[in-house]
């Protein structure tokens, strides 16, 4: 909802978004590498008895996909290729009762 003529405000918001993405990436990578090492190196979770592990891995893959999608969206914002209005982004934040 930043006005087109407000370049300073747009740059400030993009800076905040880049910092948040970098922070989240710094959290994801150290958590992901030991998990992959334990899973692949020790063979934890292989077999049919580990349904909970497979469910956790699906959630991890979905979280990584979401993180990647946010990065793609941030790059589009930086290039100025955003084609959606603020209503589309705020739509998921509305309460279902209102």
HELIX and SHEET records of a PDB file:
HELIX    1   1 UNK A    7  UNK A   36  1                                  30    
HELIX    2   2 UNK A   37  UNK A   41  3                                   5    
HELIX    3   3 UNK A   42  UNK A   42  1                                   1    
HELIX    4   4 UNK A   51  UNK A   79  1                                  29    
HELIX    5   5 UNK A   86  UNK A   90  1                                   5    
HELIX    6   6 UNK A   91  UNK A   93  5                                   3    
END                                                                             
